[in-house]
C-alpha cells in the first residue's frame, strides 16, 4: 500500500516541525490514540485503538525517526502489532517547506499488513489508512491554526575560529620548527 499526498499547514515551518515531534500534540491529533511516549529524541511508542474492516483492536507500535534534517525532513519507520494477530509495518518520508505564509507538508507512506488485517485486502486497508490520515491532518491543522505564530529561532552562532592559524604565537611556532629542522640538517648531517 502506498499513499502520496501533501497538506498545507497554517503555521511556520519550525512550529510545524516542533508540533510533529511533540508527543502531546501527536496524541491529541492521531485518531483513536490512547498514548504516545517519546523514548528518545528519535523513538516513540504509540498505542491506539482502531477498527479496520470490522476488526477493532489495540495496536502497540514503535516509530523510529531517521535521516533527520530538523525543520525540513525525516524518514519514519513504524511497526504496529494488534492484539488480534494483526501487523502493520512501513515507512513514511516527510518533507516540509515554506509555502503561502504557511508550511507545505509532503508525505509518502508505504506499508504492508499481515495477519487477519492482511486478509481484508489492500483496497479496504488503503481506504482505512487514508481515512486515518485525513482525520489526523484535520485535527493537526485545527491545532496549528489555533497556535500563535512565533518567529523562527536564530541560527546558532558560528564558532570562533580556533587553532594555530588564529594565534599570534602561531608564526613564532612555525619559525621555531623551521629553525630546528634547518639546524638539525645543517649541523648533524
Backbone as ProteinMPNN parsed JSONL, in Angstrom:
{"seq_chain_A": "XXXXXXXXXXXXXXXXXXXXXXXXXXXXXXXXXXXXXXXXXXXXXXXXXXXXXXXXXXXXXXXXXXXXXXXXXXXXXXXXXXXXXXXXXXXXXXXXXXXXXXXXXXXXXXXXXXXXXXXXXXXXXXXXXXXXXXXXXXXXXXXXXXXXXXXXXXXXXXXXXXXXXXXXXXXXXXXXXXXXXXXXXXXXX", "coords_chain_A": {"N_chain_A": [[0.849, -1.17, 0.0], [0.544, 2.214, -0.798], [0.701, 5.655, -0.185], [0.633, 8.9, -1.347], [0.846, 12.299, -0.83], [0.119, 15.767, -0.019], [-0.119, 18.405, 2.38], [-1.303, 21.606, 3.378], [-0.213, 23.537, 5.997], [-1.322, 25.834, 8.385], [0.862, 27.396, 9.616], [4.154, 28.329, 10.766], [7.171, 26.912, 9.411], [9.062, 25.912, 11.288], [7.482, 25.764, 13.604], [5.6, 23.905, 12.817], [7.209, 21.633, 12.493], [8.144, 21.322, 15.153], [5.702, 20.717, 16.416], [5.058, 18.319, 15.165], [6.861, 16.546, 16.277], [6.201, 16.505, 18.895], [5.03, 14.66, 21.55], [2.605, 15.07, 22.963], [1.013, 16.632, 21.23], [0.852, 14.877, 19.079], [-0.546, 12.744, 20.293], [-2.983, 13.972, 20.762], [-3.85, 14.471, 18.159], [-3.721, 12.157, 16.537], [-6.027, 9.851, 15.36], [-8.126, 8.036, 17.569], [-6.084, 7.575, 19.388], [-4.447, 6.25, 22.151], [-2.134, 6.54, 23.65], [1.012, 8.247, 23.425], [4.408, 7.973, 23.693], [7.518, 9.413, 24.104], [10.504, 7.943, 23.7], [13.155, 8.48, 23.145], [15.053, 11.111, 21.51], [14.524, 10.319, 18.89], [12.758, 8.199, 18.894], [9.605, 6.745, 19.398], [6.828, 5.351, 21.193], [3.626, 4.077, 20.519], [0.215, 3.727, 21.263], [-2.818, 2.745, 20.003], [-6.312, 2.583, 19.391], [-8.085, 1.003, 17.024], [-10.44, 0.423, 14.397], [-10.532, -1.603, 11.779], [-11.869, -2.794, 8.888], [-13.917, -4.064, 10.303], [-12.534, -5.222, 12.344], [-11.78, -4.535, 15.484], [-9.24, -3.441, 17.485], [-6.518, -2.987, 19.81], [-3.538, -1.375, 18.968], [-0.152, -1.679, 19.41], [2.681, 0.139, 18.926], [5.816, 1.152, 17.397], [7.703, 3.988, 16.491], [10.321, 5.085, 14.597], [12.613, 7.635, 13.958], [14.613, 8.661, 11.244], [17.347, 9.87, 9.208], [17.157, 12.578, 9.898], [16.547, 15.901, 9.326], [16.33, 18.611, 10.858], [13.428, 20.662, 10.98], [13.013, 20.421, 8.27], [12.963, 17.758, 7.007], [12.41, 14.181, 7.369], [12.675, 10.623, 7.818], [10.416, 8.106, 8.617], [10.173, 5.043, 10.287], [7.914, 2.538, 10.962], [6.102, 0.289, 13.064], [3.392, -1.696, 13.895], [1.545, -3.702, 16.079], [-1.276, -5.645, 16.445], [-3.561, -6.829, 18.942], [-5.178, -8.776, 18.035], [-3.858, -10.561, 16.353], [-2.831, -8.994, 14.261], [-0.817, -7.08, 12.017], [1.122, -4.29, 11.082], [3.474, -2.708, 9.106], [5.875, -0.269, 8.013], [7.081, 2.623, 6.153], [7.587, 6.174, 6.156], [8.103, 9.106, 4.37], [8.771, 12.376, 5.144], [8.473, 15.728, 4.203], [9.059, 19.122, 4.678], [8.268, 22.448, 3.712], [8.352, 25.987, 3.191], [5.413, 27.674, 2.305], [3.149, 29.909, 0.872], [2.751, 31.656, 3.201], [2.679, 29.736, 5.165], [3.114, 26.245, 5.83], [4.111, 23.679, 3.697], [3.481, 20.347, 3.844], [4.679, 17.533, 2.678], [4.191, 14.092, 2.011], [5.067, 10.626, 1.807], [3.862, 7.504, 2.144], [4.482, 4.148, 2.716], [3.352, 0.949, 3.256], [2.775, -2.307, 4.715], [0.577, -4.996, 5.523], [-0.162, -7.633, 7.817], [-1.274, -10.874, 8.975], [-4.605, -11.216, 10.276], [-5.457, -8.742, 9.456], [-4.342, -8.395, 6.913], [-5.869, -10.119, 5.451], [-8.128, -8.739, 4.829], [-7.752, -7.354, 2.511], [-6.056, -5.231, 0.173], [-7.319, -2.935, -0.874], [-9.358, -2.23, 0.977], [-7.801, -1.796, 3.246], [-6.216, 0.313, 2.348], [-8.161, 2.308, 2.022], [-8.973, 2.605, 4.704], [-6.534, 3.464, 5.812], [-6.165, 5.932, 4.472], [-8.349, 7.305, 5.507], [-7.675, 7.5, 8.228], [-5.379, 9.101, 8.008], [-6.526, 11.442, 6.928], [-8.169, 12.238, 9.08], [-6.205, 12.679, 11.007], [-4.765, 14.876, 9.87], [-6.802, 16.788, 9.726], [-7.307, 17.284, 12.455], [-4.72, 18.086, 13.212], [-4.225, 20.359, 11.616], [-6.251, 22.049, 12.595], [-5.322, 22.311, 15.231], [-2.819, 23.594, 14.799], [-3.652, 25.959, 13.581], [-4.755, 27.278, 15.701], [-2.603, 28.057, 17.187], [-0.417, 30.677, 18.24], [1.634, 32.544, 16.005], [5.137, 32.195, 15.935], [8.292, 33.638, 15.722], [11.002, 32.199, 13.862], [13.645, 30.365, 15.498], [16.831, 31.922, 16.126], [19.672, 31.274, 14.01], [22.28, 29.044, 15.105], [25.165, 30.537, 16.642], [28.162, 31.157, 14.804], [30.99, 29.216, 15.475], [33.861, 30.462, 17.151], [36.835, 30.886, 15.324], [39.443, 28.576, 15.792], [42.662, 27.346, 16.719], [46.056, 27.127, 15.504], [46.368, 28.866, 13.356], [45.033, 31.174, 13.99], [46.26, 32.17, 16.172], [48.422, 34.47, 17.786], [50.843, 33.531, 18.333], [51.362, 31.597, 16.535], [52.929, 32.043, 14.212], [55.41, 32.361, 15.347], [55.83, 29.802, 16.349], [55.901, 28.335, 13.95], [58.206, 29.428, 12.753], [60.083, 28.627, 14.669], [59.959, 25.807, 14.44], [60.89, 25.497, 11.807], [63.459, 26.525, 12.129], [64.568, 24.629, 13.867], [64.519, 22.292, 12.25], [66.206, 23.197, 10.138], [68.544, 23.7, 11.558], [69.135, 21.108, 12.503], [69.567, 19.689, 10.091], [71.69, 21.197, 9.093], [73.802, 21.043, 10.975], [74.033, 18.411, 11.898], [74.056, 16.635, 9.757]], "CA_chain_A": [[0.0, 0.0, 0.0], [1.343, 3.438, -0.909], [-0.089, 6.887, -0.187], [1.47, 10.082, -1.596], [-0.001, 13.486, -0.796], [0.695, 16.935, 0.655], [-1.083, 19.23, 3.116], [-0.848, 22.943, 3.735], [-0.401, 23.747, 7.429], [-1.33, 27.281, 8.624], [1.83, 27.705, 10.659], [5.522, 28.416, 10.26], [7.811, 25.612, 9.209], [9.673, 25.408, 12.521], [6.416, 25.403, 14.537], [5.019, 22.66, 12.32], [8.158, 20.572, 12.846], [8.11, 21.121, 16.602], [4.443, 20.053, 16.761], [5.091, 16.944, 14.656], [7.685, 15.687, 17.134], [5.707, 16.667, 20.265], [4.137, 13.533, 21.832], [1.276, 15.525, 23.384], [0.284, 17.034, 20.031], [0.566, 13.654, 18.34], [-1.606, 12.002, 20.983], [-4.232, 14.714, 20.571], [-4.262, 14.522, 16.755], [-3.852, 10.829, 15.926], [-7.358, 9.329, 15.689], [-8.228, 6.892, 18.482], [-4.809, 7.371, 20.067], [-4.528, 6.05, 23.589], [-0.927, 7.052, 24.287], [2.256, 8.426, 22.68], [5.514, 8.176, 24.63], [8.795, 9.643, 23.436], [11.546, 7.174, 24.397], [14.419, 9.181, 22.882], [14.744, 12.145, 20.517], [14.128, 9.753, 17.597], [11.982, 6.967, 19.076], [8.316, 6.901, 20.07], [5.911, 4.221, 21.239], [2.263, 4.544, 20.297], [-0.874, 2.777, 21.449], [-4.068, 3.294, 19.503], [-7.439, 1.662, 19.244], [-8.614, 1.246, 15.69], [-11.321, -0.576, 13.817], [-10.269, -1.713, 10.351], [-12.606, -3.905, 8.286], [-14.687, -4.755, 11.325], [-11.658, -5.759, 13.39], [-11.38, -3.484, 16.413], [-8.203, -3.922, 18.379], [-5.482, -2.039, 20.198], [-2.265, -1.549, 18.29], [1.036, -1.159, 20.095], [3.656, 0.341, 17.863], [7.025, 1.951, 17.557], [8.054, 4.868, 15.381], [11.721, 5.493, 14.657], [12.962, 8.699, 13.015], [15.959, 8.556, 10.674], [17.652, 10.914, 8.216], [16.51, 13.769, 10.442], [17.049, 17.217, 8.957], [15.341, 19.389, 11.62], [12.592, 21.686, 10.349], [12.898, 20.201, 6.832], [12.564, 16.425, 6.553], [12.825, 12.988, 8.106], [12.091, 9.361, 7.406], [9.866, 7.363, 9.745], [9.941, 3.608, 10.149], [6.943, 2.219, 12.003], [5.605, -1.076, 13.186], [2.278, -1.799, 14.832], [1.034, -5.056, 16.265], [-2.581, -5.676, 17.081], [-3.751, -7.97, 19.829], [-5.96, -9.784, 17.305], [-2.957, -11.134, 15.356], [-2.698, -8.072, 13.128], [0.505, -6.463, 11.942], [1.314, -3.262, 10.052], [4.828, -2.15, 9.117], [6.07, 0.597, 6.867], [7.925, 3.81, 6.238], [6.989, 7.426, 5.683], [9.046, 10.188, 4.104], [8.12, 13.641, 5.443], [9.23, 16.892, 3.736], [8.415, 20.394, 4.975], [8.796, 23.626, 3.027], [7.523, 27.172, 3.383], [4.543, 27.939, 1.159], [1.984, 30.773, 1.074], [2.649, 32.07, 4.598], [2.413, 28.542, 5.959], [4.044, 25.153, 5.584], [3.668, 22.549, 2.874], [3.961, 19.085, 4.387], [4.523, 16.468, 1.684], [4.498, 12.803, 2.611], [4.919, 9.384, 1.067], [3.73, 6.401, 3.097], [4.453, 2.811, 2.135], [3.226, -0.005, 4.355], [2.249, -3.646, 4.459], [-0.169, -5.561, 6.64], [-0.068, -9.085, 7.95], [-2.262, -11.49, 9.86], [-6.021, -11.051, 9.914], [-5.606, -7.46, 8.782], [-3.999, -8.583, 5.503], [-6.961, -10.87, 4.819], [-9.167, -7.786, 4.435], [-7.474, -6.883, 1.159], [-5.342, -3.968, 0.105], [-8.24, -1.82, -1.127], [-10.006, -1.854, 2.224], [-6.758, -1.268, 4.135], [-5.857, 1.618, 1.794], [-9.251, 3.225, 2.357], [-8.888, 2.865, 6.146], [-5.336, 4.268, 6.033], [-6.437, 7.295, 4.012], [-9.293, 7.917, 6.459], [-6.905, 7.826, 9.437], [-4.527, 10.24, 7.661], [-7.407, 12.617, 6.814], [-8.576, 12.656, 10.432], [-5.026, 13.234, 11.667], [-4.465, 16.21, 9.354], [-7.871, 17.71, 10.119], [-7.044, 17.665, 13.847], [-3.429, 18.771, 13.279], [-4.397, 21.694, 11.037], [-7.019, 22.823, 13.58], [-4.424, 22.607, 16.352], [-1.812, 24.566, 14.387], [-4.325, 27.232, 13.31], [-5.047, 27.909, 16.985], [-1.346, 28.45, 17.825], [0.127, 31.969, 17.781], [2.868, 32.404, 15.222], [6.36, 32.556, 16.639], [9.423, 33.786, 14.798], [11.926, 31.068, 13.957], [14.795, 30.613, 16.366], [18.003, 32.387, 15.365], [20.631, 30.196, 13.751], [23.325, 29.018, 16.124], [26.301, 31.39, 16.271], [29.33, 30.488, 14.237], [32.033, 29.092, 16.492], [35.046, 31.272, 16.898], [37.919, 30.083, 14.755], [40.457, 28.179, 16.767], [43.827, 26.698, 16.131], [47.277, 27.92, 15.393], [46.304, 29.906, 12.325], [44.473, 32.387, 14.555], [47.031, 32.544, 17.345], [49.535, 35.363, 17.463], [52.062, 32.771, 18.546], [51.487, 30.562, 15.512], [54.072, 32.312, 13.333], [56.62, 32.089, 16.113], [55.966, 28.349, 16.393], [56.317, 27.894, 12.615], [59.613, 29.824, 12.593], [60.863, 27.776, 15.567], [60.031, 24.465, 13.843], [61.778, 25.588, 10.646], [64.828, 26.707, 12.637], [65.032, 23.341, 14.406], [64.828, 21.42, 11.11], [67.363, 23.73, 9.44], [69.714, 23.464, 12.413], [69.419, 19.675, 12.514], [70.139, 19.299, 8.801], [72.944, 21.929, 8.867], [74.875, 20.691, 11.894], [74.126, 16.985, 12.184], [74.073, 15.81, 8.526]], "C_chain_A": [[0.895, 1.233, 0.0], [0.404, 4.634, -0.993], [0.884, 8.053, -0.352], [0.537, 11.283, -1.643], [0.763, 14.628, -0.126], [-0.441, 17.708, 1.313], [-0.462, 20.596, 3.347], [-1.217, 23.173, 5.19], [-0.327, 25.253, 7.695], [-0.41, 27.686, 9.776], [3.215, 27.771, 10.027], [6.142, 27.026, 10.203], [8.402, 25.067, 10.513], [8.608, 25.027, 13.551], [5.75, 24.098, 14.116], [5.907, 21.487, 12.691], [8.079, 20.267, 14.341], [6.835, 20.39, 17.036], [4.451, 18.6, 16.307], [5.928, 16.012, 15.513], [7.28, 15.786, 18.605], [4.714, 15.538, 20.573], [2.732, 13.955, 22.264], [0.423, 15.931, 22.188], [-0.087, 15.793, 19.219], [-0.575, 12.871, 18.979], [-2.968, 12.665, 20.768], [-4.754, 14.581, 19.136], [-4.422, 13.165, 16.08], [-5.21, 10.255, 16.327], [-7.278, 8.076, 16.56], [-6.931, 6.578, 19.217], [-5.029, 7.266, 21.564], [-3.325, 6.696, 24.265], [0.212, 7.184, 23.276], [3.333, 8.746, 23.71], [6.79, 8.347, 23.813], [9.878, 8.967, 24.26], [12.928, 7.806, 24.258], [14.097, 10.269, 21.867], [14.259, 11.598, 19.17], [13.268, 8.495, 17.713], [10.728, 7.229, 19.903], [7.629, 5.544, 20.16], [4.502, 4.787, 21.201], [1.306, 3.402, 20.595], [-2.131, 3.437, 20.92], [-5.089, 2.18, 19.339], [-8.078, 1.973, 17.905], [-9.5, 0.082, 15.257], [-11.112, -0.539, 12.312], [-10.97, -2.971, 9.852], [-13.335, -4.732, 9.343], [-13.854, -5.355, 12.433], [-11.232, -4.594, 14.266], [-10.383, -4.072, 17.392], [-7.278, -2.778, 18.757], [-4.21, -2.395, 19.447], [-1.189, -0.914, 19.141], [2.109, -1.047, 19.032], [4.847, 1.152, 18.276], [7.22, 2.783, 16.309], [9.501, 5.296, 15.601], [11.977, 6.54, 13.582], [14.399, 8.478, 12.541], [16.131, 9.685, 9.662], [17.03, 12.246, 8.633], [17.266, 15.024, 10.011], [16.068, 18.201, 9.605], [14.73, 20.533, 10.822], [12.362, 21.441, 8.856], [12.38, 18.815, 6.446], [13.012, 15.348, 7.528], [12.164, 11.775, 7.461], [11.617, 8.657, 8.667], [9.779, 5.893, 9.375], [8.992, 3.247, 11.284], [6.513, 0.768, 11.923], [4.496, -1.069, 14.22], [1.778, -3.221, 14.883], [-0.276, -4.976, 17.017], [-2.728, -6.922, 17.918], [-4.551, -9.085, 19.157], [-5.138, -10.336, 16.138], [-2.884, -10.291, 14.09], [-1.322, -7.426, 13.181], [0.506, -5.43, 10.82], [2.73, -2.722, 10.209], [4.976, -1.246, 7.909], [7.025, 1.73, 7.129], [7.13, 5.01, 5.742], [8.112, 8.434, 5.501], [8.291, 11.491, 4.265], [9.035, 14.774, 4.969], [8.426, 18.154, 4.023], [9.085, 21.505, 4.189], [7.831, 24.781, 3.254], [6.713, 27.414, 2.116], [3.376, 28.811, 1.587], [1.747, 31.124, 2.545], [2.246, 30.914, 5.516], [3.462, 27.495, 5.623], [3.387, 24.101, 4.706], [4.309, 21.299, 3.452], [3.649, 17.997, 3.361], [4.924, 15.15, 2.326], [4.27, 11.667, 1.618], [4.93, 8.27, 2.097], [3.684, 5.105, 2.313], [4.353, 1.821, 3.295], [2.639, -1.324, 3.871], [1.53, -4.11, 5.719], [-0.011, -7.067, 6.645], [-1.152, -9.586, 8.887], [-3.676, -11.285, 9.356], [-6.271, -9.754, 9.165], [-5.339, -7.595, 7.284], [-5.105, -9.314, 4.754], [-8.077, -9.951, 4.326], [-8.966, -7.276, 3.014], [-6.891, -5.485, 1.162], [-6.265, -2.77, -0.082], [-8.893, -1.318, 0.142], [-9.006, -1.23, 3.201], [-6.334, 0.128, 3.668], [-6.908, 2.664, 2.154], [-9.212, 3.594, 3.85], [-7.676, 3.738, 6.467], [-5.536, 5.714, 5.62], [-7.381, 8.024, 4.963], [-8.574, 8.333, 7.743], [-6.03, 9.054, 9.175], [-5.352, 11.515, 7.546], [-7.805, 13.138, 8.186], [-7.392, 13.273, 11.174], [-4.778, 14.662, 11.19], [-5.558, 17.212, 9.683], [-7.631, 18.198, 11.545], [-5.756, 18.473, 13.961], [-3.542, 20.188, 12.735], [-5.197, 22.583, 11.979], [-6.138, 23.234, 14.757], [-3.435, 23.712, 15.975], [-2.435, 25.922, 14.103], [-4.603, 27.99, 14.601], [-3.781, 28.41, 17.694], [-0.905, 29.818, 17.336], [1.422, 31.726, 17.001], [4.052, 32.935, 16.02], [7.474, 32.632, 15.603], [10.359, 32.593, 14.951], [13.095, 31.393, 14.873], [15.984, 31.085, 15.533], [18.943, 31.215, 15.107], [21.703, 30.204, 14.822], [24.507, 29.873, 15.687], [27.441, 30.546, 15.709], [30.386, 30.377, 15.333], [33.23, 29.953, 16.127], [36.144, 30.389, 16.338], [38.97, 29.796, 15.817], [41.614, 27.544, 16.029], [44.981, 27.665, 15.984], [47.166, 29.044, 14.381], [45.759, 31.221, 12.883], [45.227, 32.867, 15.805], [48.166, 33.477, 16.93], [50.867, 34.652, 17.642], [52.3, 31.758, 17.431], [52.692, 30.798, 14.604], [55.381, 32.049, 14.06], [56.877, 30.59, 16.169], [56.443, 27.813, 15.045], [57.798, 28.225, 12.396], [60.509, 28.943, 13.448], [61.027, 26.379, 14.986], [60.972, 24.479, 12.644], [63.223, 25.727, 11.101], [65.394, 25.395, 13.175], [65.39, 22.403, 13.264], [66.077, 21.9, 10.368], [68.639, 23.465, 10.248], [70.108, 21.997, 12.428], [70.117, 19.263, 11.227], [71.48, 19.997, 8.547], [74.07, 21.386, 9.708], [75.045, 19.2, 12.114], [74.149, 16.111, 10.927], [75.276, 16.077, 7.725]], "O_chain_A": [[1.891, 1.282, 0.721], [-0.557, 4.636, -1.763], [1.843, 8.181, 0.409], [-0.439, 11.295, -2.393], [1.913, 14.465, 0.28], [-1.582, 17.667, 0.854], [0.754, 20.723, 3.493], [-2.376, 23.027, 5.579], [0.636, 25.896, 7.276], [-0.856, 28.247, 10.777], [3.419, 27.325, 8.898], [5.687, 26.094, 10.867], [8.255, 23.881, 10.806], [8.799, 24.069, 14.301], [5.379, 23.282, 14.96], [5.416, 20.457, 13.154], [7.962, 19.11, 14.746], [6.882, 19.539, 17.924], [3.906, 17.736, 16.994], [5.723, 14.798, 15.479], [7.944, 15.213, 19.468], [3.665, 15.456, 19.933], [1.763, 13.26, 21.958], [-0.764, 15.608, 22.136], [-1.211, 15.677, 18.73], [-1.469, 12.39, 18.282], [-3.98, 11.983, 20.612], [-5.966, 14.578, 18.918], [-5.196, 13.044, 15.131], [-5.516, 10.179, 17.517], [-6.47, 7.18, 16.316], [-6.706, 5.438, 19.622], [-5.715, 8.093, 22.166], [-3.459, 7.322, 25.317], [0.365, 6.348, 22.386], [3.188, 9.676, 24.504], [7.1, 7.533, 22.944], [10.142, 9.371, 25.393], [13.768, 7.68, 25.149], [12.96, 10.344, 21.402], [13.648, 12.33, 18.391], [13.072, 7.795, 16.719], [10.783, 7.85, 20.964], [7.827, 4.686, 19.299], [4.222, 5.839, 21.775], [1.554, 2.255, 20.225], [-2.48, 4.545, 21.326], [-4.753, 1.007, 19.173], [-8.558, 3.085, 17.681], [-9.333, -1.06, 15.684], [-11.47, 0.435, 11.65], [-10.703, -4.074, 10.329], [-13.359, -5.961, 9.272], [-14.399, -5.94, 13.37], [-10.424, -3.762, 13.854], [-10.655, -5.079, 18.045], [-7.259, -1.734, 18.105], [-3.857, -3.566, 19.31], [-1.298, 0.245, 19.544], [2.409, -2.01, 18.326], [4.885, 1.755, 19.349], [6.936, 2.332, 15.199], [9.854, 5.805, 16.664], [11.598, 6.352, 12.426], [15.283, 8.151, 13.332], [15.17, 10.368, 9.308], [16.446, 12.951, 7.81], [18.453, 15.185, 10.291], [15.082, 18.587, 8.978], [15.412, 21.259, 10.1], [11.596, 22.174, 8.231], [11.454, 18.706, 5.642], [13.867, 15.569, 8.386], [11.227, 11.894, 6.672], [12.332, 8.617, 9.668], [9.358, 5.547, 8.271], [9.233, 3.607, 12.436], [6.555, 0.127, 10.873], [4.65, -0.498, 15.3], [1.607, -3.868, 13.85], [-0.384, -4.341, 18.066], [-2.103, -7.946, 17.646], [-4.595, -10.209, 19.656], [-5.674, -10.554, 15.052], [-2.876, -10.823, 12.98], [-0.742, -7.25, 14.253], [-0.041, -5.667, 9.743], [3.138, -2.329, 11.302], [4.292, -1.425, 6.902], [7.684, 1.799, 8.167], [6.145, 4.878, 5.015], [8.965, 8.595, 6.373], [7.277, 11.704, 3.6], [10.224, 14.788, 5.288], [7.254, 18.247, 3.658], [10.304, 21.515, 4.016], [6.639, 24.572, 3.481], [7.241, 27.368, 1.005], [2.686, 28.494, 2.555], [0.653, 30.907, 3.066], [1.557, 31.11, 6.517], [4.565, 27.824, 5.185], [2.252, 23.689, 4.946], [5.533, 21.202, 3.538], [2.497, 17.594, 3.199], [5.883, 15.094, 3.096], [3.419, 11.736, 0.732], [5.901, 8.111, 2.838], [2.926, 4.983, 1.35], [5.176, 1.849, 4.211], [2.088, -1.428, 2.775], [1.837, -3.674, 6.829], [0.24, -7.69, 5.613], [-1.859, -8.797, 9.514], [-3.911, -11.191, 8.151], [-7.181, -9.668, 8.34], [-6.032, -6.98, 6.474], [-5.255, -9.139, 3.545], [-8.885, -10.355, 3.489], [-9.916, -6.815, 2.382], [-7.19, -4.667, 2.031], [-6.023, -1.705, 0.486], [-8.976, -0.11, 0.363], [-9.321, -0.263, 3.893], [-6.118, 1.021, 4.488], [-6.57, 3.78, 2.548], [-9.397, 4.756, 4.21], [-7.766, 4.647, 7.292], [-5.123, 6.626, 6.337], [-7.229, 9.224, 5.195], [-8.843, 9.406, 8.284], [-5.946, 9.946, 10.019], [-4.922, 12.567, 8.019], [-7.781, 14.345, 8.426], [-7.547, 14.267, 11.883], [-4.601, 15.565, 12.008], [-5.26, 18.387, 9.901], [-7.738, 19.394, 11.816], [-5.699, 19.44, 14.72], [-3.007, 21.122, 13.332], [-4.86, 23.755, 12.15], [-6.204, 24.372, 15.222], [-3.234, 24.656, 16.74], [-1.804, 26.948, 14.361], [-4.679, 29.219, 14.593], [-3.879, 29.115, 18.699], [-1.002, 30.104, 16.143], [2.192, 30.817, 17.31], [3.975, 33.971, 16.681], [7.573, 31.783, 14.717], [10.494, 32.04, 16.043], [13.487, 32.552, 15.007], [16.128, 30.697, 14.374], [19.001, 30.273, 15.897], [22.007, 31.253, 15.389], [24.823, 29.934, 14.499], [27.645, 29.393, 16.09], [30.645, 31.348, 16.043], [33.559, 30.14, 14.956], [36.361, 29.276, 16.818], [39.328, 30.656, 16.623], [41.522, 27.248, 14.838], [44.882, 28.851, 16.3], [47.815, 30.078, 14.538], [46.002, 32.278, 12.302], [44.85, 33.869, 16.414], [48.784, 33.306, 15.88], [51.898, 35.119, 17.158], [53.353, 31.122, 17.398], [53.402, 29.852, 14.262], [56.347, 31.573, 13.464], [58.022, 30.154, 16.049], [57.299, 26.93, 15.001], [58.554, 27.387, 11.905], [61.586, 28.547, 13.003], [62.122, 25.819, 15.034], [61.774, 23.559, 12.483], [64.117, 25.112, 10.519], [66.567, 25.088, 12.96], [66.45, 21.777, 13.292], [66.923, 21.083, 10.005], [69.668, 23.065, 9.702], [71.295, 21.675, 12.372], [71.135, 18.572, 11.26], [72.329, 19.442, 7.85], [75.195, 21.271, 9.221], [76.134, 18.768, 12.492], [74.259, 14.893, 11.065], [75.458, 15.479, 6.665]]}, "name": "protein", "num_of_chains": 1, "seq": "XXXXXXXXXXXXXXXXXXXXXXXXXXXXXXXXXXXXXXXXXXXXXXXXXXXXXXXXXXXXXXXXXXXXXXXXXXXXXXXXXXXXXXXXXXXXXXXXXXXXXXXXXXXXXXXXXXXXXXXXXXXXXXXXXXXXXXXXXXXXXXXXXXXXXXXXXXXXXXXXXXXXXXXXXXXXXXXXXXXXXXXXXXXXX"}
